[in-house]
Amino acid sequence: MFTNNSVCRLFNIEYPIIQAGMVWCSGWKLASAVSNAGGLGLIGAGSMTPDNLQQHIIKIRLATNKPFGVNLPLLKSDIDAYIEILLKEHIKIVFTSAGNPKTWTPLLKENGCKVIHVVASAKNALKAHESGVDAIVAEGFEAGGHNGREETTSFVLIPAVRSVIDIPLIAAGGMYNGASLIAAMALGADAIQVGSRFAIAKESSANQAFKEKVVEINEGETRLTLKRLIPVRMIMNKFYNEISRAEIEGADARQLLAILGQGRSRRGIFEGDLEDGELEIGQVSALLHKIESAKEIIDEIISEYSAIKSNFAKPD
């Protein structure tokens, strides 16, 4: 079905569906399940120590013989240790984010890695393209977790990025079903990166209480906040209200960091503290009504995609 798809060829996968490398959700179990189902699973290194990352790499190789990758935020203070693990373990696919791709892309590519960088603007997409990356992820304002300051929605961002690059383009932010895949491709993308729906998959390492909370929330119950630090989209709860009130009252970055403290996302997503934890999730969560396996998610996306495509092909 997707034999000529540039992203499928780049990664040697069956379907143009990438699982986002989400903190506290994307361990080896989720990544291997996605890869085994025909997509590309990513281990999310953002919430791991270098040693922890290496253990997840060892375990995923026992769980799948399909391609997989690692998502690595470039702003980590001990980034050199993570790069060392990626090279030592001969990782072939690396998604980078939150930093300058020019710093590490040449070294990774010299060691046989395919490098994909996540951006939130056409300007940064062009810079990433010029740094030599193999593909771009364009992540719209709808996305959960850390987000772009530009607040550009996916339907505007995808064609804007496509207009300045000629390498494979992966759409992210609000992508979750077959209609998302059709729409993203119509706008110029070659594949979609799915975050929120996989964040609450059965194989996700997120806390069950967090998954059930995501299924319960309605439209408008996530907000982008912490704009004076690094913008992040989260569910509105006691912690969100505290941060939001401080921002309205003019708190500076130092004061916001004091409120944020350490381990807020772990507390919310991994430990299940629904009031004082940071519950990162995308706007599309309002459309998610059940907890499914990774295979069920991918099978449903492809089934919906095929049905919509067939319907479009029918004569008027």
C-alpha positions in Angstrom: 0.0 0.0 0.0 2.8 2.4 0.9 5.7 0.9 -1.1 6.5 4.2 -2.8 6.2 6.3 0.4 9.4 8.2 1.2 9.2 7.7 4.9 8.4 4.0 4.7 11.5 3.6 2.4 13.6 5.8 4.7 12.9 3.6 7.7 12.1 0.3 6.0 8.6 0.2 7.7 5.2 -1.0 6.4 3.1 2.0 7.4 3.9 5.8 7.5 3.0 6.0 11.2 5.6 7.1 13.8 5.1 6.8 17.5 6.3 9.9 19.3 9.1 9.6 21.8 7.2 10.8 24.9 8.6 11.2 28.4 7.4 8.5 30.8 5.4 6.8 28.1 7.8 5.6 25.4 9.8 2.7 26.8 10.8 -0.5 25.0 7.4 -2.1 25.4 5.5 0.6 23.6 8.2 1.1 20.9 8.5 -2.6 20.2 4.8 -3.0 20.0 4.5 -0.2 17.4 7.4 -1.5 15.4 5.9 -5.0 15.4 2.6 -3.6 14.2 4.2 -2.0 11.1 5.0 1.5 12.3 8.2 3.0 13.7 8.5 2.8 17.5 10.7 5.3 19.3 12.2 5.0 22.8 11.8 8.4 24.5 15.2 9.2 26.1 14.0 12.4 27.6 13.0 10.8 30.9 15.8 8.3 31.0 19.4 8.3 32.3 22.0 7.1 29.8 22.3 3.7 31.6 18.5 3.4 31.6 18.4 4.2 27.8 20.9 1.5 27.2 18.8 -1.1 29.0 15.7 -0.1 27.0 17.7 -0.6 23.8 18.9 -4.0 24.9 15.3 -5.0 25.8 13.7 -3.7 22.6 16.2 -5.8 20.5 14.9 -8.9 22.3 11.3 -7.8 21.6 11.4 -7.0 17.9 13.5 -7.5 14.8 11.8 -4.5 13.1 13.3 -1.0 12.8 13.0 1.3 15.8 14.5 4.6 16.8 15.4 6.8 19.8 14.1 10.3 20.5 16.7 12.5 22.1 16.2 16.1 23.3 19.4 17.9 22.5 19.2 20.3 25.5 20.0 17.6 28.1 22.9 18.7 30.2 24.7 15.4 29.8 24.0 15.0 26.1 27.4 13.6 25.4 26.7 10.5 27.5 23.5 9.9 25.5 25.3 10.3 22.2 27.9 7.8 23.4 25.2 5.2 24.1 23.6 5.8 20.7 26.9 5.2 18.9 27.9 2.3 21.1 24.6 0.5 20.5 24.7 1.3 16.7 21.3 3.0 16.7 20.3 3.6 13.1 17.4 6.1 13.6 17.6 9.1 15.9 14.9 11.8 16.3 16.3 14.9 17.8 14.4 17.9 19.3 14.8 21.0 21.5 18.2 22.1 20.4 20.4 22.9 17.4 20.6 20.0 15.0 23.9 21.3 13.5 25.7 20.3 16.7 25.2 16.5 16.5 23.8 15.6 13.1 27.2 15.3 11.3 28.6 12.9 13.9 25.4 10.8 14.0 25.3 10.6 10.2 29.0 9.7 10.0 28.2 6.7 12.2 25.4 5.5 10.0 22.4 7.1 11.7 19.4 8.5 10.0 18.7 11.8 11.7 15.2 13.4 12.0 14.7 16.7 13.7 11.4 18.1 15.3 10.5 21.7 14.5 7.6 24.1 15.1 8.3 26.6 12.4 9.3 26.8 8.7 12.3 28.9 9.7 13.7 26.1 11.9 12.7 23.5 9.4 15.0 25.2 6.8 17.8 25.4 9.3 17.5 21.7 10.2 17.4 20.8 6.4 20.6 22.8 5.9 22.2 20.9 8.8 21.8 17.7 6.8 19.0 15.9 8.5 17.2 13.1 6.6 13.7 14.1 7.5 11.7 16.8 9.4 8.9 16.4 11.9 6.6 19.5 11.8 4.8 19.6 15.2 1.8 21.9 15.4 0.4 23.9 18.3 -2.1 21.1 19.1 0.6 18.8 20.3 1.1 17.7 24.0 4.2 18.2 26.0 6.8 20.8 25.1 5.6 22.9 22.3 6.8 25.7 19.9 6.5 29.3 20.9 5.1 30.2 17.5 1.7 28.5 18.3 1.3 27.6 14.7 -1.4 24.9 14.1 -0.7 21.8 12.1 -2.8 22.8 9.1 -0.8 25.9 8.7 2.6 24.5 9.7 2.6 21.5 7.4 2.3 23.3 4.1 4.6 26.1 5.3 7.4 23.6 6.1 6.8 21.7 2.9 7.3 24.9 0.9 10.9 25.2 2.2 12.2 21.6 2.3 12.4 18.8 -0.2 13.1 15.9 2.1 10.6 13.6 3.8 8.1 15.4 6.1 6.3 13.9 9.1 3.3 15.8 10.5 2.7 15.9 14.3 0.2 17.6 16.5 -3.4 16.4 16.5 -2.6 13.3 14.4 -4.4 10.3 15.6 -6.5 8.4 13.0 -6.9 7.6 9.3 -8.4 11.0 8.5 -5.4 12.7 10.1 -3.1 10.7 7.8 -5.1 11.6 4.7 -5.3 15.3 5.7 -1.6 15.5 6.5 -0.7 13.9 3.2 -3.0 16.3 1.4 -1.1 19.2 3.0 2.3 17.9 1.9 3.4 15.5 4.6 4.6 11.9 3.9 3.7 10.4 7.3 2.3 11.2 10.7 3.7 11.1 14.2 1.2 10.0 16.7 1.7 11.0 20.4 -1.3 11.3 22.6 -3.1 8.2 21.4 0.0 6.1 21.9 0.7 7.8 25.3 -2.4 6.0 26.6 -1.8 2.7 24.8 -1.8 -0.5 26.8 1.9 -0.9 26.3 2.7 2.7 27.4 4.6 3.0 30.6 2.3 5.9 31.8 0.4 5.3 35.0 -3.1 3.8 34.5 -4.6 6.7 36.4 -3.1 9.1 33.9 -4.4 7.1 31.0 -7.9 7.0 32.4 -7.8 10.8 33.1 -6.9 11.4 29.4 -9.9 9.3 28.3 -12.2 11.3 30.6 -11.3 14.9 29.6 -13.2 17.0 27.2 -12.5 19.7 24.6 -10.7 22.7 26.0 -9.3 20.9 29.1 -5.7 21.2 28.0 -3.7 24.5 27.9 -0.3 25.7 26.8 1.5 27.2 29.7 5.0 27.9 31.1 5.7 30.2 28.2 8.4 32.1 30.0 10.3 28.8 30.4 9.6 26.1 27.7 6.0 26.1 26.6 4.2 22.9 27.6 0.6 21.7 26.9 -0.9 19.9 29.9 -4.3 19.0 31.4 -5.8 21.7 33.6 -5.5 20.6 37.2 -4.3 22.0 40.6 -0.7 22.3 39.4 -1.8 24.0 36.2 -3.9 26.5 38.1 -1.0 27.3 40.4 1.4 27.9 37.4 -1.3 29.8 35.5 -2.0 32.1 38.4 1.7 32.9 38.9 2.1 33.7 35.2 -0.9 36.1 35.3 0.6 37.8 38.4 3.8 38.4 36.5 6.1 35.7 37.9 9.5 35.6 36.3 11.4 32.4 35.1 13.1 31.9 38.4 9.8 32.0 40.3 8.2 29.7 37.9 11.1 27.2 38.2 10.6 27.3 42.0 6.9 26.3 41.6 7.7 23.7 38.9 10.3 22.0 41.1 11.8 18.6 40.2 10.1 15.7 38.6 6.7 17.2 37.9 6.1 15.2 34.7 7.2 12.0 36.4 4.9 12.7 39.3 1.9 13.2 37.0 2.4 10.8 34.0 4.4 8.0 35.6 3.3 8.1 39.2 -0.3 9.1 38.5 -0.6 12.2 40.7 -3.5 13.8 38.9 -3.6 17.0 41.0 0.0 18.1 41.7 1.6 16.4 38.7 2.3 17.8 35.2 -0.1 15.9 33.0 1.3 16.4 29.5 -1.1 15.5 26.6 -2.3 17.0 23.3 -5.6 18.7 22.3 -6.6 15.5 20.5 -7.1 13.9 23.9 -10.7 15.1 23.8 -11.3 12.7 20.9 -9.7 9.7 22.6 -12.3 7.5 24.4 -10.6 4.2 25.0 -7.3 2.6 25.9 -6.1 0.3 23.1 -3.1 -1.8 22.2 -0.5 -0.3 19.8 -1.6 -2.9 17.2 -5.2 -2.0 17.5 -4.3 1.7 17.1 -2.3 1.2 13.9 -4.7 -1.3 12.4 -7.6 1.2 12.9 -5.6 4.1 11.4 -4.8 2.1 8.3 -8.4 0.7 8.0 -9.8 4.3 8.2 -7.2 5.6 5.8 -8.1 2.9 3.2 -11.8 3.5 3.6 -11.5 7.3 3.2 -9.2 6.9 0.2 -11.6 4.5 -1.5 -14.5 6.8 -0.9 -12.6 9.8 -2.4 -11.9 7.6 -5.5 -15.6 7.0 -6.2 -17.1 9.1 -9.0 -19.5 11.8 -8.0 
